[in-house]
Amino acid sequence: QVQLVESGGGLVEAGGSLRLSCAASGRTFSSYAMGWFRQAPGMEREFVAAISWSGGSTYETDSVKGRFTISRDNAKNTVYLQMDSLKPEDTAVYYCAAGPSYGVVLGFSVNDYDYWGQGTQVTVSS
């Protein structure tokens, strides 16, 4: 079992920045691939970014590429999502997730992850 707790959400003006953190406890954090997803009201949960167990492989979806960066610190059992140049369309509840690691292969689907945090709200005002 892995327990995940997100933090760092809030209200920010368009163009601003936030850094989300996801602290993990339980089984060995470094053995898991990690992902960030988001869900806006009335929408399905969508993939944002993923990172391999070592941090050597990362991927951000096209809509956030160049603005968001995923990283992890295995010594701190924490994964981060640095969000810059935020837009109103980034408004959503953001979730971190942990799933089985397949080397550098990353999962982009909610079905690729077994454990989820409770989510943190990010609101970007125009």
N, C-alpha and C positions, 0 to 999 in steps of 0.2 A: 504494500500500500504506500502511496505517496499523497501527502497533503500539500495543497498549494494555496497560497494566500497572496492575492494581488494588492498593490498599493500604488499611490502616485497619481491617481486620476483627479479630475477637478474641472473647473471652468476656466477657459482661457480664450483670449481674443484671437481672431484669425491672424495667422502669421507667427503666433507664439509657439512655445515649446513646452513639452512635458516629458518626464521620464517615468515610465511604469516599471515597477519591480514585481517580481514573483518569487517569493521565498518558499522553498520546498523543505519538507521534513518527511521522515519515514525511511524508506529504503534508499539505497545509494543513488543520489541525484545524478552523478556523473554517468550512470549507465543508461540514462534516458535521453532521447531526443525531445526537444521542447518546441512548442509552437505558441503563437499568439493568434487569436481569432477575435472578431468583433461582431456585435449584433445590434443593429439599429431597430427602433420600434417597427413592428410589422414586417420585418425582414428576416431572412434566414441567417444563421450564423455563417460568417465568411472568413476565409483564411486571410491572414495578414502577413505573417512571417514565421520562419522556422529555422532552427539551428541544430546541428548534429551534436552528439554527446561530447565531442572534444571542442566544439566551437570552430572547427576547421572548415565546416561547410555551412553556409547560410543562404537564405533566399527570402526576398520580400516580393509581395505581389506587385504587379505593375502600377496600380493606383497609388502606392506609397513609395515606390522605388525612388531613391534619391532624397527622400524626406525622412523615412523611418529607418532605424538601424537596430537589429536584434543582436544581443551579445549575452554572454553568460560568464559567471565566475563560479567554477566548481568548488573552490575552496570555501565560498560563502553560500553554497547551495542556492544560488539566485540567478534568475534570468531577467534581462532587462529589455525594454523597448524604448529607445530614444526616438521621440517624435518631434520633428522640427517642421517649420512652415505649415502649421496646422490649418486645415480648411474646415468650414462648417460641415461639409460632407463626411468628415472624419468622426463626427459625433456618434457615439455608440457606447455600449457596455463592452469593455475589453476583457477577454478571458485568456489566461494562460493554460496550457495543457501539456501533459507529459505522456510519452508513448514509447514503445519499444524502439531500440536503436538498430539500424541496419547500415552501420558504417556511415558513409557520406550521403546515403539516400535519405531524402527528407519527405515527410508526409504533408500533403496539402488538404487532406480531407478530415472532417471531424471524426471519421471512422478510423483514422490512423492513430488516434490518441485515446488512452484509457482513463486518464485522471484529469480532472478539471478543477480550477479554482472557482470562487463564487462571483468573480467579476468586479470590475471597477469602472465607474461611469466617467466618461470623457465627454465634455460638452465644449464645443467651439462656437463662439458667437461671431456674427458677421459685423 
